[in-house]
Structure formats: C-alpha cells, structure tokens
Amino acid sequence: MKTLQVNIVTPDGPVYDAQVEMVSTKAQSGELGILPGHIPMVAPLQIGAVRLKNGAKQELVAVTGGFIEVRPDQVTILAQAAETAESIDVARANEALRRAQERLQAKQDNVDFSRAELALKRAMNRIDVGSGQF
C-alpha cells in the first residue's frame, strides 16, 4: 500500500518522522483524514490528537495547535507543542488538569479564564492520548 512521509515538528525539534498509510487530525474547520495522493493544502490545527495509521498499528501524538501542510506524498505538522503517547506523563497531566479546574472554579477577578480553559484542553488531550482513550 502507498504511504505518506509524516513529520511533526515543534520549536524544540522533531517529535515524529515516519512513513504511514493514513493521518487523521482535527483542523479548525473539522476532522481531516489524509491518504497518499491528497490534494495540497494548509490548515490551522486545534488542540487534539494526531492519529497515524499503518496497517493495524495506530500511533497517537498529542498536539497543541499549529498548522498542517499536506502534499500528495508528505504531511508536515508544525505544532506549538507535541508529545507521542509513550512520552506523556499521565500523572503530571492529571495534576495540570486539576490546577486548571481550580483556576476555572475560582471566582476571582485576577484569573485569566481563557488561559485556564486552554490549559484544561491541553491537559485533557494529553491524558486522553497518554492513556490511549482515542
């Protein structure tokens, strides 16, 4: 079967580099499924999981926004942050989730609610990917 070269890169360096049969992720406009031969495109990404399928094997990478560039034989994801499922510390992500929930529940004027909501989404995404919930 045909494959795509997939590169996931963050400001800290490369996170993923492999050949896969299919890429699935969430763009701002909705869910994307990318197969070899896909039309070229660029789209902003949401906080979410990138699913990389190779036969029966599926790998997950948690990304916190960024952009996806698709070419017929290559997919490049430029993410603000990205972690493979194996590298996620689920206990640390649970602690980040707890802190974000506390900030959102605090009825104080000095709490930046939009920032707390983003922290909550990032933590939930890391927990889901790290524990294989996708």
C-alpha positions in Angstrom: 0.0 0.0 0.0 1.1 3.6 -0.6 2.4 5.6 2.3 3.0 9.3 3.3 6.0 10.7 4.9 4.9 12.4 8.1 6.9 14.9 10.1 5.7 16.5 13.3 8.0 19.4 14.4 7.9 21.8 17.3 10.1 24.8 18.2 12.1 22.3 20.4 12.7 20.0 17.4 11.3 17.0 15.6 8.8 14.8 17.5 7.8 12.2 14.8 9.2 11.2 11.5 7.9 8.0 9.7 6.0 6.6 6.8 2.3 6.0 7.4 -0.8 4.9 5.4 -3.2 7.5 6.9 -3.2 10.6 9.0 -6.3 11.8 10.9 -6.4 15.0 12.9 -8.7 18.0 13.9 -8.3 21.2 11.9 -10.1 24.4 12.8 -12.6 23.6 10.0 -13.2 20.0 11.2 -11.8 16.5 11.1 -9.3 15.7 8.4 -8.4 12.2 7.0 -5.4 12.2 4.8 -4.3 9.4 2.5 -1.5 9.3 -0.1 -2.3 11.5 -3.1 -4.3 14.0 -1.1 -4.6 17.5 -2.7 -2.1 20.1 -1.4 -3.5 22.2 1.5 -2.5 24.1 4.6 -4.8 24.3 7.6 -4.7 25.5 11.2 -5.0 22.7 13.8 -7.0 22.5 17.1 -5.7 21.1 20.3 -6.1 17.4 19.8 -4.7 14.0 18.8 -3.0 13.2 15.5 -3.8 9.5 14.7 -1.2 7.8 12.5 -2.3 4.5 11.0 0.0 1.9 9.4 -2.0 -1.3 8.8 -3.5 -2.5 12.0 -1.0 -0.4 14.0 -2.1 3.1 15.2 0.1 5.7 16.9 -1.1 8.8 18.7 0.6 12.2 19.1 -0.9 15.0 21.2 -0.6 18.4 19.6 -1.5 21.8 21.0 -2.4 23.7 17.9 -0.2 24.7 15.0 -0.5 24.1 11.3 -0.7 21.1 8.9 0.8 21.2 5.4 -0.4 18.4 3.1 1.3 17.4 -0.2 0.4 14.3 -2.2 3.3 12.3 -0.7 4.1 14.2 2.5 2.4 15.7 5.6 4.2 18.2 7.8 2.7 19.3 11.1 4.2 22.4 12.7 2.9 22.3 16.3 3.4 24.7 19.2 3.9 21.5 21.3 3.6 17.8 20.6 4.1 14.6 22.5 3.9 10.9 21.5 1.6 8.8 23.6 4.6 6.9 25.1 6.3 10.1 26.3 3.3 11.6 28.1 3.5 11.6 31.9 -0.2 11.0 32.7 0.2 11.8 36.4 1.7 15.2 35.5 -1.1 15.8 33.0 -3.7 14.9 35.7 -2.1 17.4 38.0 -2.2 20.1 35.3 -5.9 19.3 34.8 -6.6 19.7 38.5 -4.8 23.1 38.6 -6.7 24.3 35.5 -10.1 23.2 37.0 -9.2 25.0 40.3 -8.5 28.2 38.3 -11.7 28.0 36.4 -13.7 27.4 39.6 -12.1 30.3 41.4 -14.4 33.3 41.3 -11.6 35.8 41.4 -11.0 38.8 39.1 -7.3 38.1 38.6 -7.9 34.7 36.9 -7.4 34.6 33.2 -10.2 32.3 32.2 -9.3 31.9 28.6 -5.8 30.8 29.5 -7.2 28.4 32.1 -9.6 26.9 29.6 -6.7 26.4 27.1 -4.7 24.7 29.9 -7.7 22.5 30.7 -8.0 21.4 27.0 -4.3 20.7 26.7 -4.3 18.6 29.9 -7.4 16.7 28.8 -5.8 16.0 25.4 -2.5 14.8 27.0 -4.5 12.5 29.3 -6.6 11.0 26.5 -3.6 10.4 24.3 -1.3 9.2 27.1 -3.9 6.7 28.3 -5.0 5.6 24.7 -8.5 7.0 25.1 -8.8 8.0 21.4 
